[in-house]
């Protein structure tokens, strides 16, 4: 039987323990470097993606800026097609800002842009409120609360400029893109245009109303003249024809007119007659009564087909005379005396 092999027979020499430990440490360092590089690349990539998103966001707010500048070109009429189109585009711009705010809130910014992103979100939301206020003024420029809305716009545009000036994000310039300092003055100008439109409408309405009133009064005068002419054409006696009737107190009417001699003889005087008066307001009869005259009314020598001016007045028995704009007056039971040469 062969003797057992000596110790260590069949094995190579054992590696030094220090060399093995060094290899392990090198592996750990390499792994850490790989992780660090990966982490740096990830952070840098997230920042780059955020900056790219902000560049797109700058385009959105620039479009809003350009849109709001168009306020100065509006003619002041909310019902104009151009104004209605502008409001539609305001709504679309508001939706774009809402989407931008949501995207920014959910963005991975990294520590570098964390504060800037918060300021940008607040600025976008503030600009969104400016769109709402602009829409309010454009739709209701003469509303009682419009002045307060414009004051708020003035304060918010100043606040927006200050906020945007603090936003520092690579490849962007939000201080310029969010500059809306002209908006309050543009809104005031729009309001003044609307006031001018309404003033022109008022003037035009007053002109039409004055023309209509003048035409209405002329029609009344024409009807009155036609009535008097019909009486003259049919008369063969003495008539009293009114040319104006005025209410001088609650129960008194003053009447201007003339006596017409439809007879073939000169008339000396009218000794009595009945005066029938009917009053109208806007075409509706509002009053009617008759009055008796018994006192002599001397006419001098009123020749046939001649006229003699005469002013009369009548009073009611306590009855109040209503407002009126048209009258009919005719005389009946007229008693007169022919002129005689003695």
Phi and psi restraints in degrees (value plus and minus 20) as a CYANA .aco file:
   2 UNK   PHI     -96.0   -56.0
   2 UNK   PSI     128.2   168.2
   3 UNK   PHI     -91.3   -51.3
   3 UNK   PSI     132.5   172.5
   4 UNK   PHI     -83.7   -43.7
   4 UNK   PSI     129.6   169.6
   5 UNK   PHI     -87.5   -47.5
   5 UNK   PSI     132.4   172.4
   6 UNK   PHI     -87.3   -47.3
   6 UNK   PSI     140.5   180.5
   7 UNK   PHI     -78.5   -38.5
   7 UNK   PSI     115.6   155.6
   8 UNK   PHI      66.7   106.7
   8 UNK   PSI     -17.7    22.3
   9 UNK   PHI     -90.7   -50.7
   9 UNK   PSI     112.9   152.9
  10 UNK   PHI      70.0   110.0
  10 UNK   PSI     -21.0    19.0
  11 UNK   PHI    -137.7   -97.7
  11 UNK   PSI     128.3   168.3
  12 UNK   PHI     -99.7   -59.7
  12 UNK   PSI     159.3   199.3
  13 UNK   PHI     -92.3   -52.3
  13 UNK   PSI     122.2   162.2
  14 UNK   PHI     -91.4   -51.4
  14 UNK   PSI     112.5   152.5
  15 UNK   PHI     -88.7   -48.7
  15 UNK   PSI     133.5   173.5
  16 UNK   PHI     -85.1   -45.1
  16 UNK   PSI     120.8   160.8
  17 UNK   PHI     -84.8   -44.8
  17 UNK   PSI     -53.7   -13.7
  18 UNK   PHI     -86.8   -46.8
  18 UNK   PSI     -58.8   -18.8
  19 UNK   PHI     -84.8   -44.8
  19 UNK   PSI     -58.6   -18.6
  20 UNK   PHI     -84.8   -44.8
  20 UNK   PSI     -62.2   -22.2
  21 UNK   PHI     -84.8   -44.8
  21 UNK   PSI     -58.9   -18.9
  22 UNK   PHI     -82.6   -42.6
  22 UNK   PSI     -62.1   -22.1
  23 UNK   PHI     -81.4   -41.4
  23 UNK   PSI     -60.1   -20.1
  24 UNK   PHI     -83.8   -43.8
  24 UNK   PSI     -63.4   -23.4
  25 UNK   PHI     -84.4   -44.4
  25 UNK   PSI     -59.5   -19.5
  26 UNK   PHI     -81.9   -41.9
  26 UNK   PSI     -60.2   -20.2
  27 UNK   PHI     -83.1   -43.1
  27 UNK   PSI     -61.8   -21.8
  28 UNK   PHI     -83.7   -43.7
  28 UNK   PSI     -63.9   -23.9
  29 UNK   PHI     -81.7   -41.7
  29 UNK   PSI     -63.5   -23.5
  30 UNK   PHI     -81.2   -41.2
  30 UNK   PSI     -62.8   -22.8
  31 UNK   PHI     -82.9   -42.9
  31 UNK   PSI     -62.5   -22.5
  32 UNK   PHI     -84.1   -44.1
  32 UNK   PSI     -58.8   -18.8
  33 UNK   PHI     -83.2   -43.2
  33 UNK   PSI     -61.8   -21.8
  34 UNK   PHI     -81.7   -41.7
  34 UNK   PSI     -63.8   -23.8
  35 UNK   PHI     -83.0   -43.0
  35 UNK   PSI     -64.2   -24.2
  36 UNK   PHI     -82.6   -42.6
  36 UNK   PSI     -65.2   -25.2
  37 UNK   PHI     -82.8   -42.8
  37 UNK   PSI     -62.2   -22.2
  38 UNK   PHI     -82.9   -42.9
  38 UNK   PSI     -62.4   -22.4
  39 UNK   PHI     -85.1   -45.1
  39 UNK   PSI     -62.0   -22.0
  40 UNK   PHI     -82.6   -42.6
  40 UNK   PSI     -63.0   -23.0
  41 UNK   PHI     -84.5   -44.5
  41 UNK   PSI     -59.0   -19.0
  42 UNK   PHI     -86.2   -46.2
  42 UNK   PSI     -66.0   -26.0
  43 UNK   PHI     -83.1   -43.1
  43 UNK   PSI     -64.7   -24.7
  44 UNK   PHI     -84.2   -44.2
  44 UNK   PSI     -58.5   -18.5
  45 UNK   PHI     -85.9   -45.9
  45 UNK   PSI     -60.8   -20.8
  46 UNK   PHI     -83.6   -43.6
  46 UNK   PSI     -61.3   -21.3
  47 UNK   PHI     -84.7   -44.7
  47 UNK   PSI     -62.6   -22.6
  48 UNK   PHI     -82.6   -42.6
  48 UNK   PSI     -61.6   -21.6
  49 UNK   PHI     -85.0   -45.0
  49 UNK   PSI     -58.3   -18.3
  50 UNK   PHI     -85.8   -45.8
  50 UNK   PSI     -64.4   -24.4
  51 UNK   PHI     -80.4   -40.4
  51 UNK   PSI     -62.8   -22.8
  52 UNK   PHI     -79.7   -39.7
  52 UNK   PSI     -60.2   -20.2
  53 UNK   PHI     -84.9   -44.9
  53 UNK   PSI     -57.8   -17.8
  54 UNK   PHI     -88.9   -48.9
  54 UNK   PSI     -55.3   -15.3
  55 UNK   PHI     -80.7   -40.7
  55 UNK   PSI     -62.9   -22.9
  56 UNK   PHI     -84.4   -44.4
  56 UNK   PSI     -59.0   -19.0
  57 UNK   PHI     -83.5   -43.5
  57 UNK   PSI     -56.0   -16.0
  58 UNK   PHI     -83.1   -43.1
  58 UNK   PSI     -56.9   -16.9
  59 UNK   PHI     -83.4   -43.4
  59 UNK   PSI     -58.2   -18.2
  60 UNK   PHI     -84.3   -44.3
  60 UNK   PSI     -68.0   -28.0
  61 UNK   PHI     -91.5   -51.5
  61 UNK   PSI     -47.2    -7.2
  62 UNK   PHI     -87.7   -47.7
  62 UNK   PSI     -59.7   -19.7
  63 UNK   PHI     -82.0   -42.0
  63 UNK   PSI     -59.4   -19.4
  64 UNK   PHI     -83.9   -43.9
  64 UNK   PSI     -63.5   -23.5
  65 UNK   PHI     -78.4   -38.4
  65 UNK   PSI     -67.3   -27.3
  66 UNK   PHI     -84.8   -44.8
  66 UNK   PSI     -56.3   -16.3
  67 UNK   PHI     -85.8   -45.8
  67 UNK   PSI     -65.8   -25.8
  68 UNK   PHI     -86.6   -46.6
  68 UNK   PSI     -45.5    -5.5
  69 UNK   PHI     -85.2   -45.2
  69 UNK   PSI     -43.2    -3.2
  70 UNK   PHI     -90.9   -50.9
  70 UNK   PSI     -30.8     9.2
  71 UNK   PHI     -76.1   -36.1
  71 UNK   PSI     -56.6   -16.6
  72 UNK   PHI     -87.9   -47.9
  72 UNK   PSI     -37.8     2.2
  73 UNK   PHI    -112.2   -72.2
  73 UNK   PSI     -27.9    12.1
  74 UNK   PHI     -91.1   -51.1
  74 UNK   PSI     127.7   167.7
  75 UNK   PHI    -108.6   -68.6
  75 UNK   PSI     -19.5    20.5
  76 UNK   PHI      75.0   115.0
  76 UNK   PSI     -20.8    19.2
  77 UNK   PHI    -126.2   -86.2
  77 UNK   PSI      90.6   130.6
  78 UNK   PHI     -81.2   -41.2
  78 UNK   PSI     -42.8    -2.8
  79 UNK   PHI    -110.2   -70.2
  79 UNK   PSI     -22.4    17.6
  80 UNK   PHI     -89.8   -49.8
  80 UNK   PSI     127.0   167.0
  81 UNK   PHI     -79.5   -39.5
  81 UNK   PSI     -61.2   -21.2
  82 UNK   PHI     -83.2   -43.2
  82 UNK   PSI     -57.1   -17.1
  83 UNK   PHI     -89.0   -49.0
  83 UNK   PSI     -63.1   -23.1
  84 UNK   PHI     -82.1   -42.1
  84 UNK   PSI     -61.2   -21.2
  85 UNK   PHI     -83.3   -43.3
  85 UNK   PSI     -59.5   -19.5
  86 UNK   PHI     -81.1   -41.1
  86 UNK   PSI     -62.4   -22.4
  87 UNK   PHI     -84.1   -44.1
  87 UNK   PSI     -60.7   -20.7
  88 UNK   PHI     -79.8   -39.8
  88 UNK   PSI     -62.5   -22.5
  89 UNK   PHI     -91.2   -51.2
  89 UNK   PSI     -49.1    -9.1
  90 UNK   PHI     -82.5   -42.5
  90 UNK   PSI     -63.5   -23.5
  91 UNK   PHI     -80.3   -40.3
  91 UNK   PSI     -63.4   -23.4
  92 UNK   PHI     -84.5   -44.5
  92 UNK   PSI     -61.9   -21.9
  93 UNK   PHI     -83.4   -43.4
  93 UNK   PSI     -58.2   -18.2
  94 UNK   PHI     -82.5   -42.5
  94 UNK   PSI     -60.5   -20.5
  95 UNK   PHI     -83.6   -43.6
  95 UNK   PSI     -60.1   -20.1
  96 UNK   PHI     -83.6   -43.6
  96 UNK   PSI     -59.5   -19.5
  97 UNK   PHI     -88.4   -48.4
  97 UNK   PSI     -58.1   -18.1
  98 UNK   PHI     -80.8   -40.8
  98 UNK   PSI     -64.7   -24.7
  99 UNK   PHI     -83.9   -43.9
  99 UNK   PSI     -61.4   -21.4
 100 UNK   PHI     -82.4   -42.4
 100 UNK   PSI     -62.4   -22.4
 101 UNK   PHI     -82.3   -42.3
 101 UNK   PSI     -62.2   -22.2
 102 UNK   PHI     -83.8   -43.8
 102 UNK   PSI     -63.1   -23.1
 103 UNK   PHI     -83.7   -43.7
 103 UNK   PSI     -60.8   -20.8
 104 UNK   PHI     -86.3   -46.3
 104 UNK   PSI     -59.9   -19.9
 105 UNK   PHI     -83.0   -43.0
 105 UNK   PSI     -53.0   -13.0
 106 UNK   PHI    -113.2   -73.2
 106 UNK   PSI     -15.6    24.4
 107 UNK   PHI     -97.5   -57.5
 107 UNK   PSI     128.1   168.1
 108 UNK   PHI    -110.5   -70.5
 108 UNK   PSI      89.5   129.5
 109 UNK   PHI    -119.5   -79.5
 109 UNK   PSI     -41.8    -1.8
 110 UNK   PHI      53.9    93.9
 110 UNK   PSI     147.5   187.5
 111 UNK   PHI     -86.2   -46.2
 111 UNK   PSI     -46.1    -6.1
 112 UNK   PHI     -83.0   -43.0
 112 UNK   PSI     -58.7   -18.7
 113 UNK   PHI    -134.2   -94.2
 113 UNK   PSI      -6.4    33.6
 114 UNK   PHI     -80.8   -40.8
 114 UNK   PSI     -71.2   -31.2
 115 UNK   PHI     -87.6   -47.6
 115 UNK   PSI     -61.0   -21.0
 116 UNK   PHI     -81.7   -41.7
 116 UNK   PSI     -58.5   -18.5
 117 UNK   PHI     -85.3   -45.3
 117 UNK   PSI     -61.5   -21.5
 118 UNK   PHI     -81.1   -41.1
 118 UNK   PSI     -62.7   -22.7
 119 UNK   PHI     -85.1   -45.1
 119 UNK   PSI     -57.7   -17.7
 120 UNK   PHI     -87.4   -47.4
 120 UNK   PSI     -62.0   -22.0
 121 UNK   PHI     -78.8   -38.8
 121 UNK   PSI     -66.7   -26.7
 122 UNK   PHI     -83.2   -43.2
 122 UNK   PSI     -58.4   -18.4
 123 UNK   PHI     -86.9   -46.9
 123 UNK   PSI     -61.4   -21.4
 124 UNK   PHI     -83.3   -43.3
 124 UNK   PSI     -63.0   -23.0
 125 UNK   PHI     -84.8   -44.8
 125 UNK   PSI     -55.9   -15.9
 126 UNK   PHI     -87.2   -47.2
 126 UNK   PSI     -61.5   -21.5
 127 UNK   PHI     -84.5   -44.5
 127 UNK   PSI     -54.6   -14.6
 128 UNK   PHI     -80.9   -40.9
 128 UNK   PSI     -60.2   -20.2
 129 UNK   PHI     -86.3   -46.3
 129 UNK   PSI     -50.9   -10.9
 130 UNK   PHI     -86.9   -46.9
 130 UNK   PSI     -55.3   -15.3
 131 UNK   PHI     -83.5   -43.5
 131 UNK   PSI     -64.7   -24.7
 132 UNK   PHI     -81.5   -41.5
 132 UNK   PSI     -63.3   -23.3
 133 UNK   PHI     -88.5   -48.5
 133 UNK   PSI     -57.8   -17.8
 134 UNK   PHI     -82.2   -42.2
 134 UNK   PSI     -62.8   -22.8
 135 UNK   PHI     -81.4   -41.4
 135 UNK   PSI     -61.4   -21.4
 136 UNK   PHI     -80.2   -40.2
 136 UNK   PSI     -66.5   -26.5
 137 UNK   PHI     -86.7   -46.7
 137 UNK   PSI     -62.6   -22.6
 138 UNK   PHI     -84.7   -44.7
 138 UNK   PSI     -58.8   -18.8
 139 UNK   PHI     -96.7   -56.7
 139 UNK   PSI     -54.0   -14.0
 140 UNK   PHI    -155.1  -115.1
 140 UNK   PSI      47.6    87.6
 141 UNK   PHI     -84.2   -44.2
 141 UNK   PSI     -43.9    -3.9
 142 UNK   PHI    -129.8   -89.8
 142 UNK   PSI      -4.3    35.7
 143 UNK   PHI     -85.2   -45.2
 143 UNK   PSI     130.5   170.5
 144 UNK   PHI     -82.5   -42.5
 144 UNK   PSI     -42.0    -2.0
 145 UNK   PHI    -116.2   -76.2
 145 UNK   PSI     -16.3    23.7
 146 UNK   PHI     -84.0   -44.0
 146 UNK   PSI     -59.6   -19.6
 147 UNK   PHI     -79.7   -39.7
 147 UNK   PSI     -59.5   -19.5
 148 UNK   PHI     -86.9   -46.9
 148 UNK   PSI     -56.4   -16.4
 149 UNK   PHI     -83.6   -43.6
 149 UNK   PSI     -62.4   -22.4
 150 UNK   PHI     -84.8   -44.8
 150 UNK   PSI     -59.2   -19.2
 151 UNK   PHI     -81.3   -41.3
 151 UNK   PSI     -60.4   -20.4
 152 UNK   PHI     -85.7   -45.7
 152 UNK   PSI     -60.6   -20.6
 153 UNK   PHI     -80.3   -40.3
 153 UNK   PSI     -61.8   -21.8
 154 UNK   PHI     -81.4   -41.4
 154 UNK   PSI     -64.3   -24.3
 155 UNK   PHI     -87.7   -47.7
 155 UNK   PSI     -60.5   -20.5
 156 UNK   PHI     -92.4   -52.4
 156 UNK   PSI     -54.0   -14.0
 157 UNK   PHI     -86.6   -46.6
 157 UNK   PSI     -56.2   -16.2
 158 UNK   PHI     -87.1   -47.1
 158 UNK   PSI     -63.6   -23.6
 159 UNK   PHI     -82.5   -42.5
 159 UNK   PSI     -61.7   -21.7
 160 UNK   PHI     -82.1   -42.1
 160 UNK   PSI     -62.5   -22.5
 161 UNK   PHI     -82.2   -42.2
 161 UNK   PSI     -60.6   -20.6
 162 UNK   PHI     -86.8   -46.8
 162 UNK   PSI     -63.1   -23.1
 163 UNK   PHI     -84.8   -44.8
 163 UNK   PSI     -66.1   -26.1
 164 UNK   PHI     -83.1   -43.1
 164 UNK   PSI     -52.7   -12.7
 165 UNK   PHI     -86.7   -46.7
 165 UNK   PSI     -39.6     0.4
 166 UNK   PHI    -112.3   -72.3
 166 UNK   PSI     -24.7    15.3
 167 UNK   PHI    -108.5   -68.5
 167 UNK   PSI      93.0   133.0
 168 UNK   PHI    -134.8   -94.8
 168 UNK   PSI      80.9   120.9
 169 UNK   PHI    -153.1  -113.1
 169 UNK   PSI     112.2   152.2
 170 UNK   PHI     -73.0   -33.0
 170 UNK   PSI     124.6   164.6
 171 UNK   PHI      46.0    86.0
 171 UNK   PSI      -7.2    32.8
 172 UNK   PHI    -150.3  -110.3
 172 UNK   PSI     139.5   179.5
 173 UNK   PHI    -162.1  -122.1
 173 UNK   PSI      55.2    95.2
 174 UNK   PHI     -90.0   -50.0
 174 UNK   PSI     -43.2    -3.2
 175 UNK   PHI     -80.3   -40.3
 175 UNK   PSI     -57.0   -17.0
 176 UNK   PHI    -102.0   -62.0
 176 UNK   PSI     -62.5   -22.5
 177 UNK   PHI     -87.6   -47.6
 177 UNK   PSI     -44.3    -4.3
 178 UNK   PHI    -127.1   -87.1
 178 UNK   PSI       3.0    43.0
 179 UNK   PHI    -104.9   -64.9
 179 UNK   PSI      90.4   130.4
 180 UNK   PHI    -148.9  -108.9
 180 UNK   PSI      13.4    53.4
 181 UNK   PHI     -83.5   -43.5
 181 UNK   PSI     -42.2    -2.2
 182 UNK   PHI    -102.2   -62.2
 182 UNK   PSI     -33.1     6.9
 183 UNK   PHI     -79.4   -39.4
 183 UNK   PSI     -65.8   -25.8
 184 UNK   PHI     -77.6   -37.6
 184 UNK   PSI     -63.0   -23.0
 185 UNK   PHI     -87.3   -47.3
 185 UNK   PSI     -56.3   -16.3
 186 UNK   PHI     -84.5   -44.5
 186 UNK   PSI     -59.2   -19.2
 187 UNK   PHI     -87.6   -47.6
 187 UNK   PSI     -60.4   -20.4
 188 UNK   PHI     -81.7   -41.7
 188 UNK   PSI     -61.2   -21.2
 189 UNK   PHI     -83.4   -43.4
 189 UNK   PSI     -59.3   -19.3
 190 UNK   PHI     -82.9   -42.9
 190 UNK   PSI     -63.2   -23.2
 191 UNK   PHI     -81.5   -41.5
 191 UNK   PSI     -63.1   -23.1
 192 UNK   PHI     -85.0   -45.0
 192 UNK   PSI     -55.0   -15.0
 193 UNK   PHI     -83.1   -43.1
 193 UNK   PSI     -61.8   -21.8
 194 UNK   PHI     -84.6   -44.6
 194 UNK   PSI     -60.4   -20.4
 195 UNK   PHI     -80.9   -40.9
 195 UNK   PSI     -60.6   -20.6
 196 UNK   PHI     -84.3   -44.3
 196 UNK   PSI     -59.2   -19.2
 197 UNK   PHI     -82.2   -42.2
 197 UNK   PSI     -65.8   -25.8
 198 UNK   PHI     -86.5   -46.5
 198 UNK   PSI     -56.7   -16.7
 199 UNK   PHI     -84.6   -44.6
 199 UNK   PSI     -61.4   -21.4
 200 UNK   PHI     -85.1   -45.1
 200 UNK   PSI     -58.9   -18.9
 201 UNK   PHI     -82.8   -42.8
 201 UNK   PSI     -61.7   -21.7
 202 UNK   PHI     -82.9   -42.9
 202 UNK   PSI     -65.7   -25.7
 203 UNK   PHI     -81.3   -41.3
 203 UNK   PSI     -63.3   -23.3
 204 UNK   PHI     -85.7   -45.7
 204 UNK   PSI     -60.7   -20.7
 205 UNK   PHI     -84.7   -44.7
 205 UNK   PSI     -61.4   -21.4
 206 UNK   PHI     -84.1   -44.1
 206 UNK   PSI     -59.9   -19.9
 207 UNK   PHI     -82.6   -42.6
 207 UNK   PSI     -66.0   -26.0
 208 UNK   PHI     -84.1   -44.1
 208 UNK   PSI     -60.4   -20.4
 209 UNK   PHI     -84.6   -44.6
 209 UNK   PSI     -60.9   -20.9
 210 UNK   PHI     -85.0   -45.0
 210 UNK   PSI     -60.7   -20.7
 211 UNK   PHI     -85.0   -45.0
 211 UNK   PSI     -61.5   -21.5
 212 UNK   PHI     -84.8   -44.8
 212 UNK   PSI     -61.3   -21.3
 213 UNK   PHI     -86.3   -46.3
 213 UNK   PSI     -61.6   -21.6
 214 UNK   PHI     -82.6   -42.6
 214 UNK   PSI     -61.1   -21.1
 215 UNK   PHI     -85.7   -45.7
 215 UNK   PSI     -58.8   -18.8
 216 UNK   PHI     -84.5   -44.5
 216 UNK   PSI     -64.6   -24.6
 217 UNK   PHI     -86.1   -46.1
 217 UNK   PSI     -57.4   -17.4
 218 UNK   PHI     -85.4   -45.4
 218 UNK   PSI     -57.7   -17.7
 219 UNK   PHI     -83.4   -43.4
 219 UNK   PSI     -58.3   -18.3
 220 UNK   PHI     -83.7   -43.7
 220 UNK   PSI     -65.2   -25.2
 221 UNK   PHI     -83.1   -43.1
 221 UNK   PSI     -59.7   -19.7
 222 UNK   PHI     -84.5   -44.5
 222 UNK   PSI     -61.4   -21.4
 223 UNK   PHI     -84.7   -44.7
 223 UNK   PSI     -61.3   -21.3
 224 UNK   PHI     -82.9   -42.9
 224 UNK   PSI     -65.6   -25.6
 225 UNK   PHI     -82.9   -42.9
 225 UNK   PSI     -58.8   -18.8
 226 UNK   PHI     -86.1   -46.1
 226 UNK   PSI     -59.1   -19.1
 227 UNK   PHI     -82.7   -42.7
 227 UNK   PSI     -65.9   -25.9
 228 UNK   PHI     -81.7   -41.7
 228 UNK   PSI     -59.4   -19.4
 229 UNK   PHI     -86.5   -46.5
 229 UNK   PSI     -57.7   -17.7
 230 UNK   PHI     -82.5   -42.5
 230 UNK   PSI     -60.0   -20.0
 231 UNK   PHI     -84.2   -44.2
 231 UNK   PSI     -64.2   -24.2
 232 UNK   PHI     -81.0   -41.0
 232 UNK   PSI     -64.3   -24.3
 233 UNK   PHI     -83.2   -43.2
 233 UNK   PSI     -49.9    -9.9
 234 UNK   PHI    -117.8   -77.8
 234 UNK   PSI     -22.4    17.6
 235 UNK   PHI    -107.8   -67.8
 235 UNK   PSI     122.3   162.3
 236 UNK   PHI    -150.0  -110.0
 236 UNK   PSI       1.7    41.7
 237 UNK   PHI    -157.5  -117.5
 237 UNK   PSI    -168.9  -128.9
 238 UNK   PHI    -126.6   -86.6
 238 UNK   PSI     113.8   153.8
 239 UNK   PHI    -148.3  -108.3
 239 UNK   PSI     127.8   167.8
 240 UNK   PHI    -125.4   -85.4
 240 UNK   PSI     104.8   144.8
 241 UNK   PHI    -138.5   -98.5
 241 UNK   PSI     104.6   144.6
 242 UNK   PHI    -106.6   -66.6
 242 UNK   PSI     121.3   161.3
 243 UNK   PHI    -131.0   -91.0
 243 UNK   PSI     -40.7    -0.7
 244 UNK   PHI    -176.5  -136.5
 244 UNK   PSI     129.1   169.1
 245 UNK   PHI    -153.8  -113.8
 245 UNK   PSI     108.5   148.5
 246 UNK   PHI    -146.6  -106.6
 246 UNK   PSI     120.4   160.4
 247 UNK   PHI    -109.4   -69.4
 247 UNK   PSI      92.9   132.9
 248 UNK   PHI    -121.3   -81.3
 248 UNK   PSI     -29.1    10.9
 249 UNK   PHI    -179.8  -139.8
 249 UNK   PSI    -199.9  -159.9
 250 UNK   PHI     -79.8   -39.8
 250 UNK   PSI     -48.8    -8.8
 251 UNK   PHI    -153.2  -113.2
 251 UNK   PSI       7.2    47.2
 252 UNK   PHI    -150.3  -110.3
 252 UNK   PSI     119.0   159.0
 253 UNK   PHI    -141.7  -101.7
 253 UNK   PSI     111.6   151.6
 254 UNK   PHI    -122.2   -82.2
 254 UNK   PSI     114.1   154.1
 255 UNK   PHI    -145.1  -105.1
 255 UNK   PSI     104.7   144.7
 256 UNK   PHI    -124.3   -84.3
 256 UNK   PSI     121.9   161.9
 257 UNK   PHI    -196.6  -156.6
 257 UNK   PSI    -171.6  -131.6
 258 UNK   PHI    -176.4  -136.4
 258 UNK   PSI     133.9   173.9
 259 UNK   PHI    -108.3   -68.3
 259 UNK   PSI     116.4   156.4
 260 UNK   PHI    -135.5   -95.5
 260 UNK   PSI     109.6   149.6
 261 UNK   PHI    -117.4   -77.4
 261 UNK   PSI      81.4   121.4
 262 UNK   PHI    -111.8   -71.8
 262 UNK   PSI     -16.5    23.5
 263 UNK   PHI    -107.5   -67.5
 263 UNK   PSI    -194.7  -154.7
 264 UNK   PHI    -128.4   -88.4
 264 UNK   PSI      -3.0    37.0
 265 UNK   PHI    -150.5  -110.5
 265 UNK   PSI     135.5   175.5
 266 UNK   PHI     -91.2   -51.2
 266 UNK   PSI     120.1   160.1
 267 UNK   PHI    -127.2   -87.2
 267 UNK   PSI     113.8   153.8
 268 UNK   PHI    -111.0   -71.0
 268 UNK   PSI     -65.2   -25.2
 269 UNK   PHI    -177.3  -137.3
 269 UNK   PSI     140.2   180.2
 270 UNK   PHI    -130.5   -90.5
 270 UNK   PSI     103.7   143.7
 271 UNK   PHI    -114.6   -74.6
 271 UNK   PSI     -45.2    -5.2
 272 UNK   PHI    -184.3  -144.3
 272 UNK   PSI     137.9   177.9
 273 UNK   PHI    -191.3  -151.3
 273 UNK   PSI     147.8   187.8
 274 UNK   PHI    -134.3   -94.3
 274 UNK   PSI     112.4   152.4
 275 UNK   PHI    -130.4   -90.4
 275 UNK   PSI      99.2   139.2
 276 UNK   PHI    -120.4   -80.4
 276 UNK   PSI     103.7   143.7
 277 UNK   PHI    -143.8  -103.8
 277 UNK   PSI     109.3   149.3
 278 UNK   PHI    -147.4  -107.4
 278 UNK   PSI     113.2   153.2
 279 UNK   PHI    -135.2   -95.2
 279 UNK   PSI     126.6   166.6
 280 UNK   PHI    -150.4  -110.4
 280 UNK   PSI     132.9   172.9
 281 UNK   PHI    -156.9  -116.9
 281 UNK   PSI      99.0   139.0
 282 UNK   PHI      32.7    72.7
 282 UNK   PSI      19.5    59.5
 283 UNK   PHI      67.3   107.3
 283 UNK   PSI     -29.4    10.6
 284 UNK   PHI    -122.7   -82.7
 284 UNK   PSI     117.7   157.7
 285 UNK   PHI     -90.7   -50.7
 285 UNK   PSI     110.5   150.5
 286 UNK   PHI    -141.1  -101.1
 286 UNK   PSI     -29.6    10.4
 287 UNK   PHI    -184.5  -144.5
 287 UNK   PSI     124.4   164.4
 288 UNK   PHI    -176.4  -136.4
 288 UNK   PSI     115.2   155.2
 289 UNK   PHI    -184.5  -144.5
 289 UNK   PSI     147.8   187.8
 290 UNK   PHI    -149.4  -109.4
 290 UNK   PSI     130.7   170.7
 291 UNK   PHI    -153.0  -113.0
 291 UNK   PSI     123.7   163.7
 292 UNK   PHI    -123.2   -83.2
 292 UNK   PSI     120.3   160.3
 293 UNK   PHI    -141.3  -101.3
 293 UNK   PSI     106.8   146.8
 294 UNK   PHI    -141.1  -101.1
 294 UNK   PSI     -26.7    13.3
 295 UNK   PHI    -106.2   -66.2
 295 UNK   PSI     123.9   163.9
 296 UNK   PHI     -84.5   -44.5
 296 UNK   PSI     115.2   155.2
 297 UNK   PHI    -141.0  -101.0
 297 UNK   PSI      83.3   123.3
 298 UNK   PHI     -98.1   -58.1
 298 UNK   PSI     115.5   155.5
 299 UNK   PHI    -133.8   -93.8
 299 UNK   PSI     -13.8    26.2
 300 UNK   PHI      54.9    94.9
 300 UNK   PSI    -132.0   -92.0
 301 UNK   PHI    -157.0  -117.0
 301 UNK   PSI      69.8   109.8
 302 UNK   PHI    -104.3   -64.3
 302 UNK   PSI      89.9   129.9
 303 UNK   PHI     -92.8   -52.8
 303 UNK   PSI     141.2   181.2
 304 UNK   PHI     -76.0   -36.0
 304 UNK   PSI     118.1   158.1
 305 UNK   PHI      44.9    84.9
 305 UNK   PSI      -7.4    32.6
 306 UNK   PHI    -111.6   -71.6
 306 UNK   PSI     148.8   188.8
 307 UNK   PHI    -150.1  -110.1
 307 UNK   PSI     127.4   167.4
 308 UNK   PHI    -155.3  -115.3
 308 UNK   PSI      96.5   136.5
 309 UNK   PHI     -82.5   -42.5
 309 UNK   PSI     124.6   164.6
 310 UNK   PHI    -174.6  -134.6
 310 UNK   PSI     117.3   157.3
 311 UNK   PHI    -131.9   -91.9
 311 UNK   PSI     112.1   152.1
 312 UNK   PHI    -147.3  -107.3
 312 UNK   PSI     146.1   186.1
 313 UNK   PHI    -165.0  -125.0
 313 UNK   PSI     132.0   172.0
 314 UNK   PHI    -155.6  -115.6
 314 UNK   PSI     133.9   173.9
 315 UNK   PHI    -149.0  -109.0
 315 UNK   PSI     125.4   165.4
 316 UNK   PHI    -107.2   -67.2
 316 UNK   PSI     146.0   186.0
 317 UNK   PHI    -107.3   -67.3
 317 UNK   PSI      44.6    84.6
 318 UNK   PHI      65.9   105.9
 318 UNK   PSI     -31.5     8.5
 319 UNK   PHI     -96.1   -56.1
 319 UNK   PSI     111.3   151.3
 320 UNK   PHI     -97.1   -57.1
 320 UNK   PSI     114.8   154.8
 321 UNK   PHI    -108.4   -68.4
 321 UNK   PSI     104.8   144.8
 322 UNK   PHI     -97.1   -57.1
 322 UNK   PSI     150.9   190.9
 323 UNK   PHI     -84.6   -44.6
 323 UNK   PSI     124.2   164.2
 324 UNK   PHI    -170.0  -130.0
 324 UNK   PSI     140.1   180.1
 325 UNK   PHI    -149.4  -109.4
 325 UNK   PSI     -21.9    18.1
 326 UNK   PHI    -169.6  -129.6
 326 UNK   PSI     132.8   172.8
 327 UNK   PHI    -163.5  -123.5
 327 UNK   PSI     137.4   177.4
 328 UNK   PHI    -149.0  -109.0
 328 UNK   PSI     108.2   148.2
 329 UNK   PHI    -150.6  -110.6
 329 UNK   PSI     108.1   148.1
 330 UNK   PHI    -161.6  -121.6
 330 UNK   PSI     130.8   170.8
 331 UNK   PHI    -125.3   -85.3
 331 UNK   PSI     122.7   162.7
 332 UNK   PHI    -155.0  -115.0
 332 UNK   PSI     145.3   185.3
 333 UNK   PHI      32.6    72.6
 333 UNK   PSI      22.1    62.1
 334 UNK   PHI    -100.2   -60.2
 334 UNK   PSI     106.1   146.1
 335 UNK   PHI    -132.4   -92.4
 335 UNK   PSI     107.9   147.9
 336 UNK   PHI    -153.6  -113.6
 336 UNK   PSI     148.5   188.5
 337 UNK   PHI    -143.5  -103.5
 337 UNK   PSI     109.6   149.6
 338 UNK   PHI     -89.6   -49.6
 338 UNK   PSI     132.6   172.6
 339 UNK   PHI     -96.1   -56.1
 339 UNK   PSI     111.3   151.3
 340 UNK   PHI    -142.5  -102.5
 340 UNK   PSI     121.5   161.5
 341 UNK   PHI    -115.0   -75.0
 341 UNK   PSI      96.4   136.4
